[in-house]
Amino acid sequence: MVQQITNGIKISINTKCNGTIVKNHNVLNAFSYFVTIQNESEQVVQLLERFWEISDALNDKEFVAGEGVVGQKPTLKPNEQYTYRSNCFLLGDAGSMKGTFKMIDKKTNLLFQVIIPSFQLTTIPLLN
């Protein structure tokens, strides 16, 4: 698990390799990633937008930006958490993802960024 705290918001990420799929005559490696957003601040916050940088071991990069996550813009009171699952498909056997969430403090209406730490996607189990 990868974790990072920015502005009192803790991001935790777990990943899972789901095998391969065929799409447009390409064999792609399918991954799931599970993101937990935990509000460790004393403010009520809402996630507004996400930005992802997805890197493939074959040196391909993809950028994804948009409103919310999985169709939702969760609001978190202090000590609340929100977990969601999403997917990523890579041509190579490995890659990585990182990014940011744009959030708002519901009391002050101040916008702030939360870092999504870099995490690895791999079809090969890594040994420590």
Contacts in CASP RR format, 6 or more apart in sequence:
PFRMAT RR
TARGET T0000
AUTHOR 0000-0000-0000
METHOD contacts of the structure
MODEL  1
MVQQITNGIKISINTKCNGTIVKNHNVLNAFSYFVTIQNESEQVVQLLER
FWEISDALNDKEFVAGEGVVGQKPTLKPNEQYTYRSNCFLLGDAGSMKGT
FKMIDKKTNLLFQVIIPSFQLTTIPLLN
1 12 0 8 1.000
1 13 0 8 1.000
1 14 0 8 1.000
2 12 0 8 1.000
2 13 0 8 1.000
2 117 0 8 1.000
2 118 0 8 1.000
2 119 0 8 1.000
3 10 0 8 1.000
3 11 0 8 1.000
3 12 0 8 1.000
3 13 0 8 1.000
3 117 0 8 1.000
4 10 0 8 1.000
4 11 0 8 1.000
4 115 0 8 1.000
4 116 0 8 1.000
4 117 0 8 1.000
5 11 0 8 1.000
5 40 0 8 1.000
6 113 0 8 1.000
6 114 0 8 1.000
6 115 0 8 1.000
7 41 0 8 1.000
7 103 0 8 1.000
7 112 0 8 1.000
7 113 0 8 1.000
7 114 0 8 1.000
8 39 0 8 1.000
8 40 0 8 1.000
8 41 0 8 1.000
9 37 0 8 1.000
9 38 0 8 1.000
9 39 0 8 1.000
9 40 0 8 1.000
9 41 0 8 1.000
9 45 0 8 1.000
9 101 0 8 1.000
9 103 0 8 1.000
9 114 0 8 1.000
10 36 0 8 1.000
10 37 0 8 1.000
10 38 0 8 1.000
10 40 0 8 1.000
11 35 0 8 1.000
11 36 0 8 1.000
11 37 0 8 1.000
11 38 0 8 1.000
11 101 0 8 1.000
11 114 0 8 1.000
11 115 0 8 1.000
11 116 0 8 1.000
11 117 0 8 1.000
12 35 0 8 1.000
12 36 0 8 1.000
12 38 0 8 1.000
13 33 0 8 1.000
13 34 0 8 1.000
13 35 0 8 1.000
13 36 0 8 1.000
13 116 0 8 1.000
13 117 0 8 1.000
13 119 0 8 1.000
14 33 0 8 1.000
14 34 0 8 1.000
15 31 0 8 1.000
15 32 0 8 1.000
15 33 0 8 1.000
15 34 0 8 1.000
15 119 0 8 1.000
15 120 0 8 1.000
15 121 0 8 1.000
16 31 0 8 1.000
16 32 0 8 1.000
16 33 0 8 1.000
16 34 0 8 1.000
17 29 0 8 1.000
17 30 0 8 1.000
17 31 0 8 1.000
17 121 0 8 1.000
17 122 0 8 1.000
17 123 0 8 1.000
18 30 0 8 1.000
18 31 0 8 1.000
18 32 0 8 1.000
18 87 0 8 1.000
19 29 0 8 1.000
19 30 0 8 1.000
19 123 0 8 1.000
20 27 0 8 1.000
20 28 0 8 1.000
20 29 0 8 1.000
20 30 0 8 1.000
21 27 0 8 1.000
21 28 0 8 1.000
21 30 0 8 1.000
21 89 0 8 1.000
22 28 0 8 1.000
23 89 0 8 1.000
26 91 0 8 1.000
27 91 0 8 1.000
28 89 0 8 1.000
28 90 0 8 1.000
28 91 0 8 1.000
29 89 0 8 1.000
29 90 0 8 1.000
29 91 0 8 1.000
29 92 0 8 1.000
29 93 0 8 1.000
29 121 0 8 1.000
29 123 0 8 1.000
30 87 0 8 1.000
30 88 0 8 1.000
30 89 0 8 1.000
31 87 0 8 1.000
31 88 0 8 1.000
31 89 0 8 1.000
31 90 0 8 1.000
31 121 0 8 1.000
32 85 0 8 1.000
32 86 0 8 1.000
32 87 0 8 1.000
32 88 0 8 1.000
33 85 0 8 1.000
33 86 0 8 1.000
33 87 0 8 1.000
33 88 0 8 1.000
33 97 0 8 1.000
33 119 0 8 1.000
33 121 0 8 1.000
34 83 0 8 1.000
34 84 0 8 1.000
34 85 0 8 1.000
35 69 0 8 1.000
35 83 0 8 1.000
35 84 0 8 1.000
35 85 0 8 1.000
35 86 0 8 1.000
35 116 0 8 1.000
36 81 0 8 1.000
36 82 0 8 1.000
36 83 0 8 1.000
37 47 0 8 1.000
37 74 0 8 1.000
37 76 0 8 1.000
37 81 0 8 1.000
37 82 0 8 1.000
37 83 0 8 1.000
37 101 0 8 1.000
37 114 0 8 1.000
38 76 0 8 1.000
38 79 0 8 1.000
38 80 0 8 1.000
38 81 0 8 1.000
39 45 0 8 1.000
39 76 0 8 1.000
39 77 0 8 1.000
39 78 0 8 1.000
39 79 0 8 1.000
39 80 0 8 1.000
39 81 0 8 1.000
40 78 0 8 1.000
40 79 0 8 1.000
41 78 0 8 1.000
42 78 0 8 1.000
43 78 0 8 1.000
43 105 0 8 1.000
43 106 0 8 1.000
43 107 0 8 1.000
43 108 0 8 1.000
44 75 0 8 1.000
44 76 0 8 1.000
44 77 0 8 1.000
44 78 0 8 1.000
44 105 0 8 1.000
44 106 0 8 1.000
44 107 0 8 1.000
45 75 0 8 1.000
45 76 0 8 1.000
45 103 0 8 1.000
45 104 0 8 1.000
45 105 0 8 1.000
45 106 0 8 1.000
46 73 0 8 1.000
46 74 0 8 1.000
46 75 0 8 1.000
46 76 0 8 1.000
46 103 0 8 1.000
46 104 0 8 1.000
46 106 0 8 1.000
47 68 0 8 1.000
47 69 0 8 1.000
47 73 0 8 1.000
47 74 0 8 1.000
47 76 0 8 1.000
47 82 0 8 1.000
47 101 0 8 1.000
47 102 0 8 1.000
47 103 0 8 1.000
48 67 0 8 1.000
48 68 0 8 1.000
48 73 0 8 1.000
48 101 0 8 1.000
48 102 0 8 1.000
48 103 0 8 1.000
48 104 0 8 1.000
48 111 0 8 1.000
49 65 0 8 1.000
49 66 0 8 1.000
49 67 0 8 1.000
49 68 0 8 1.000
49 101 0 8 1.000
49 102 0 8 1.000
50 64 0 8 1.000
50 65 0 8 1.000
50 66 0 8 1.000
50 68 0 8 1.000
50 69 0 8 1.000
50 99 0 8 1.000
50 100 0 8 1.000
50 101 0 8 1.000
50 102 0 8 1.000
50 116 0 8 1.000
51 63 0 8 1.000
51 64 0 8 1.000
51 65 0 8 1.000
51 66 0 8 1.000
51 99 0 8 1.000
51 100 0 8 1.000
51 101 0 8 1.000
51 102 0 8 1.000
52 62 0 8 1.000
52 63 0 8 1.000
52 64 0 8 1.000
52 65 0 8 1.000
52 97 0 8 1.000
52 98 0 8 1.000
52 99 0 8 1.000
52 116 0 8 1.000
53 61 0 8 1.000
53 62 0 8 1.000
53 63 0 8 1.000
53 97 0 8 1.000
53 98 0 8 1.000
53 99 0 8 1.000
54 61 0 8 1.000
54 62 0 8 1.000
54 63 0 8 1.000
54 64 0 8 1.000
54 88 0 8 1.000
54 90 0 8 1.000
54 95 0 8 1.000
54 96 0 8 1.000
54 97 0 8 1.000
55 61 0 8 1.000
55 95 0 8 1.000
55 96 0 8 1.000
55 97 0 8 1.000
56 62 0 8 1.000
56 90 0 8 1.000
56 91 0 8 1.000
56 92 0 8 1.000
56 95 0 8 1.000
57 90 0 8 1.000
57 92 0 8 1.000
57 93 0 8 1.000
57 94 0 8 1.000
57 95 0 8 1.000
58 91 0 8 1.000
58 92 0 8 1.000
60 91 0 8 1.000
67 73 0 8 1.000
69 84 0 8 1.000
69 86 0 8 1.000
69 101 0 8 1.000
70 84 0 8 1.000
70 85 0 8 1.000
70 86 0 8 1.000
72 84 0 8 1.000
74 82 0 8 1.000
75 106 0 8 1.000
76 82 0 8 1.000
88 97 0 8 1.000
88 121 0 8 1.000
90 121 0 8 1.000
93 122 0 8 1.000
93 123 0 8 1.000
93 124 0 8 1.000
94 120 0 8 1.000
94 121 0 8 1.000
94 122 0 8 1.000
94 123 0 8 1.000
94 124 0 8 1.000
95 120 0 8 1.000
95 121 0 8 1.000
95 122 0 8 1.000
96 118 0 8 1.000
96 119 0 8 1.000
96 120 0 8 1.000
96 121 0 8 1.000
97 116 0 8 1.000
97 118 0 8 1.000
97 119 0 8 1.000
97 121 0 8 1.000
98 115 0 8 1.000
98 116 0 8 1.000
98 117 0 8 1.000
98 118 0 8 1.000
98 119 0 8 1.000
99 115 0 8 1.000
99 116 0 8 1.000
100 113 0 8 1.000
100 114 0 8 1.000
100 115 0 8 1.000
100 116 0 8 1.000
101 113 0 8 1.000
101 114 0 8 1.000
101 116 0 8 1.000
102 111 0 8 1.000
102 112 0 8 1.000
102 113 0 8 1.000
103 111 0 8 1.000
103 112 0 8 1.000
103 113 0 8 1.000
103 114 0 8 1.000
104 110 0 8 1.000
104 111 0 8 1.000
104 112 0 8 1.000
105 112 0 8 1.000
120 126 0 8 1.000
END
